[in-house]
Amino acid sequence: MKIQTGFPFYGQNIGILVFSTVTPRVPGDAGNSCSFKYPVCYEIVQGGFADLIEGSPEIKNNIISAAANLRDKGIRGIIGDCGMMSLYQDALGSILGIPVAASSLCQIPMVWQLIGRQGSIGIITGHSRLLGLRHLRSSGWSEEMRLSIQGMEEESHFSEIVIHGGLNIDVDRMRNDVINAAGKLQEKTDDLRAVIFECSNLATYSADIYELLHVPVFDIMSAANLLEYSVNPPRYI
């Protein structure tokens, strides 16, 4: 075995870009390291999700700089902890030279292929009025990929904790909010074939949504697991 030298730590392949906020993170959330079955490394980005509604040169530079720090420490794949980081998917991928899933939304083209290019992909997002066409197009979405978007902004506990920065999370109340939003998505989408959580705070509840809707569910954790496999595939023989 040969180990490349020159890094400050070893054993982590996947790095996670997180904002400098104090929103509570429960297992299942990419911001909680207990969510992963492999070691990960975090890098803080100065800013918050509000900076990604329209984006700016400053937040772009902050994200790229933090991602470059991870790469330079030996990290081999990076995920973003906010779905609206999709604005900079192309920039991160082209500049860093390692695989990047800036957002769970970068799975849209893959999911569209998996469901046979038929039906609709449901997107459960933190705020339906803040997720714009630029975020979707930057993720690889194009118009033939049918989407049905359901926001969480009207769900009271989600709004309190995630949108308004509350600190006292109640996991059962949050689960009920997510289930309620998924029910609204199902009701308005006759041809629902898959669901993607845009908001990384919601991956905790993917199993609940699968049990409710009986369609494949994707989130930032599924993107992270794909990257981990791609840079550290198991040896079978």
For each residue, the residues with C-beta under 8 A, 3 or more apart:
1:
2:
3: 10
4: 7 74
5:
6: 74
7: 4 10 73 74
8: 73
9: 12 41 73 74
10: 3 7 74
11: 39
12: 9 15 38 39 40 41 74 75
13: 38 75 76 77 227 228 231 232
14: 36 38 40 41 75 76 77 78 79 224 227 228 231
15: 12 40 41 42 43 67 70 71 73 75 77 78 79
16: 30 31 40 41 42 43 78 79 80 81 224
17: 43 45 63 66 67 70 78 79 80 81 85 102
18: 30 31 42 43 44 45 81
19: 44 45 46 47 48 49 81 82
20: 44 45 46 47 48
21: 48 165
22: 165 167
23: 31 161 162 165 166 167 201
24: 161 167 168 169
25: 29 31 32 201
26: 29 32 169 171 204
27: 32 34 35 204
28: 32 35 203 204 205 206 221
29: 25 26 32 35 200 201 203 204
30: 16 18 35 79 81 200 203 220 221 224
31: 16 18 23 25 42 81 200 201
32: 25 26 27 28 29 35
33: 36 39 40 42
34: 27
35: 27 28 29 30 32 203 221
36: 14 33 39 40 224
37:
38: 12 13 14 228 232
39: 11 12 33 36
40: 12 14 15 16 33 36 224
41: 9 12 14 15 16 70 73 75
42: 15 16 18 31 33
43: 15 16 17 18 66 67 69 70
44: 18 19 20 66
45: 17 18 19 20 59 62 63 66
46: 19 20 62
47: 19 20 51 52 58 59 62 63
48: 19 20 21 51
49: 19 52 53 82 84 126
50: 53
51: 47 48 55 56 58 59
52: 47 49 55 59 82 84 85 87 135
53: 49 50 84 130 132
54:
55: 51 52 59 60 87 88 134
56: 51 59 60
57: 60 61
58: 47 51 61 62
59: 45 47 51 52 55 56 62 63
60: 55 56 57 63 64 87 88 91
61: 57 58 64 65
62: 45 46 47 58 59 65 66
63: 17 45 47 59 60 66 67 80 85 88 92 102
64: 60 61 67 68 88 91 92 95 96
65: 61 62 68 69
66: 17 43 44 45 62 63 69 70
67: 15 17 43 63 64 70 71 78 92 96 100
68: 64 65 71 72 95 96
69: 43 65 66 72 73
70: 15 17 41 43 66 67 73 75 78
71: 15 67 68 74 75 78 96 97 98
72: 68 69
73: 7 8 9 15 41 69 70
74: 4 6 7 9 10 12 71
75: 12 13 14 15 41 70 71 78 98
76: 13 14 98 99 231 232
77: 13 14 15 98 99 100 101 227 228 230 231
78: 14 15 16 17 67 70 71 75 92 96 98 99 100 101 102 227
79: 14 15 16 17 30 100 101 102 220 223 224 227
80: 16 17 63 83 85 86 100 101 102 103 200 220
81: 16 17 18 19 30 31 85 200 220
82: 19 49 52 85 103 199 200
83: 80 86 103 104 105 125 126 131 135 197 198 199 200 220
84: 49 52 53 87 103 130 131 135 198
85: 17 52 63 80 81 82 88 89 102 103
86: 80 83 89 102 103 105 106 135 136 138 139
87: 52 55 60 84 102 134 135 138
88: 55 60 63 64 85 91 92 102 138
89: 85 86 92 93 100 102 103 106 138 139 140
90: 93 94 138
91: 60 64 88 94 95
92: 63 64 67 78 88 89 95 96 100 102
93: 89 90 96 99 100 102
94: 90 91
95: 64 68 91 92
96: 64 67 68 71 78 92 93 100
97: 71
98: 71 75 76 77 78 231
99: 76 77 78 93 227 230 231
100: 67 77 78 79 80 89 92 93 96
101: 77 78 79 80 104 106 107 220 223 224 226 227
102: 17 63 78 79 80 85 86 87 88 89 92 93 106
103: 80 82 83 84 85 86 89 106 135 139 198 220
104: 83 101 107 196 197 198 200 203 218 219 220 222 223
105: 83 86 108 123 135 136 139 141 196 198
106: 86 89 101 102 103 109 139 140 223
107: 101 104 110 111 196 218 222 223
108: 105 111 112 121 136 139 140 141 145 147 196
109: 106 112 113 140 141 145
110: 107 113 114
111: 107 108 114 115 121 194 196 216 218
112: 108 109 115 117 121 145
113: 109 110 116 117
114: 110 111 194 216
115: 111 112 118 119 121 193 194 216
116: 113 119
117: 112 113 144 145
118: 115 191 193
119: 115 116 146 191 192 193 194
120: 146 147 148 189 191 192 193
121: 108 111 112 115 145 146 147 148 193 194 195 196
122: 147 148 149 150 182 185 186 189 192 194 195 196 215
123: 105 131 147 148 149 150 195 196 198
124: 150 151 152 178 181 182 185 195 196 197 198 199 202 209
125: 83 128 130 131 149 150 151 152 198 199
126: 49 83 130 131 151 152 153 158 162 163 198 199 201
127: 130 131 151 152 153 163
128: 125 131 149 150 151 153
129: 151 153
130: 53 84 125 126 127
131: 83 84 123 125 126 127 128 135 136 149 151 198
132: 53 135 136
133: 136 137
134: 55 87 137 138
135: 52 83 84 86 87 103 105 131 132 138 139
136: 86 105 108 131 132 133 139 141 147
137: 133 134 140 141 142
138: 86 87 88 89 90 134 135
139: 86 89 103 105 106 108 135 136
140: 89 106 108 109 137
141: 105 108 109 136 137 145 147
142: 137 145
143:
144: 117
145: 108 109 112 117 121 141 142
146: 119 120 121 191
147: 108 120 121 122 123 136 141
148: 120 121 122 123 185 188 189 192
149: 122 123 125 128 131
150: 122 123 124 125 128 181 182 184 185 188
151: 124 125 126 127 128 129 131 154 181
152: 124 125 126 127 155 158 159 162 177 178 181 199 202
153: 126 127 128 129 158 159 163
154: 151 159
155: 152 158 159 177 178 180 181
156: 159 160 177
157: 160 161 169 170 173 174 176 177
158: 126 152 153 155 161 162 163 174 177 178 181
159: 152 153 154 155 156 162 163 164
160: 156 157 163 164 166
161: 23 24 157 158 164 165 166 167 168 169 174 201
162: 23 126 152 158 159 199 201
163: 126 127 153 158 159 160
164: 159 160 161
165: 21 22 23 161
166: 23 160 161 169
167: 22 23 24 161
168: 24 161
169: 24 26 157 161 166 174
170: 157 173 174
171: 26 174 175 204
172: 175 176
173: 157 170 176 177
174: 157 158 161 169 170 171 177 178 204 205
175: 171 172 178 179 204 205 208
176: 157 172 173 179 180
177: 152 155 156 157 158 173 174 180 181
178: 124 152 155 158 174 175 181 182 202 205 208 209
179: 175 176 182 183 205 208 209 212
180: 155 176 177 183 184
181: 124 150 151 152 155 158 177 178 184 185
182: 122 124 150 178 179 185 186 195 209 212 213
183: 179 180 186 187 212
184: 150 180 181 187 188
185: 122 124 148 150 181 182 188 189 192 195 213
186: 122 182 183 189 192 212 213
187: 183 184
188: 148 150 184 185
189: 120 122 148 185 186 192
190:
191: 118 119 120 146
192: 119 120 122 148 185 186 189 195 213 215
193: 115 118 119 120 121 215 216
194: 111 114 115 119 121 122 215 216 217 218
195: 121 122 123 124 182 185 192 209 213 215 216 217 218
196: 104 105 107 108 111 121 122 123 124 217 218 219
197: 83 104 124 200 202 203 206 217 218 219 220
198: 83 84 103 104 105 123 124 125 126 131
199: 82 83 124 125 126 152 162 202
200: 29 30 31 80 81 82 83 104 197 203 219 220
201: 23 25 29 31 126 161 162 204
202: 124 152 178 197 199 205 206 219
203: 28 29 30 35 104 197 200 206 219 220 221
204: 26 27 28 29 171 174 175 201
205: 28 174 175 178 179 202 208 209
206: 28 197 202 203 209 210 217 219 221
207: 210 211 217
208: 175 178 179 205 211 212
209: 124 178 179 182 195 205 206 212 213 217
210: 206 207 213 214 215 216 217
211: 207 208 214
212: 179 182 183 186 208 209
213: 182 185 186 192 195 209 210 217
214: 210 211
215: 122 192 193 194 195 210
216: 111 114 115 193 194 195 210
217: 194 195 196 197 206 207 209 210 213
218: 104 107 111 194 195 196 197 222 223
219: 104 196 197 200 202 203 206 222 223
220: 30 79 80 81 83 101 103 104 197 200 203 223 224
221: 28 30 35 203 206 224 225
222: 104 107 218 219 225 226
223: 79 101 104 106 107 218 219 220 226 227
224: 14 16 30 36 40 79 101 220 221 227 228
225: 221 222 228 229
226: 101 222 223 229 230
227: 13 14 77 78 79 99 101 223 224 230 231
228: 13 14 38 77 224 225 231 232
229: 225 226 232 233 234
230: 77 99 226 227 233
231: 13 14 76 77 98 99 227 228
232: 13 38 76 228 229
233: 229 230
234: 229
235:
236:
237:
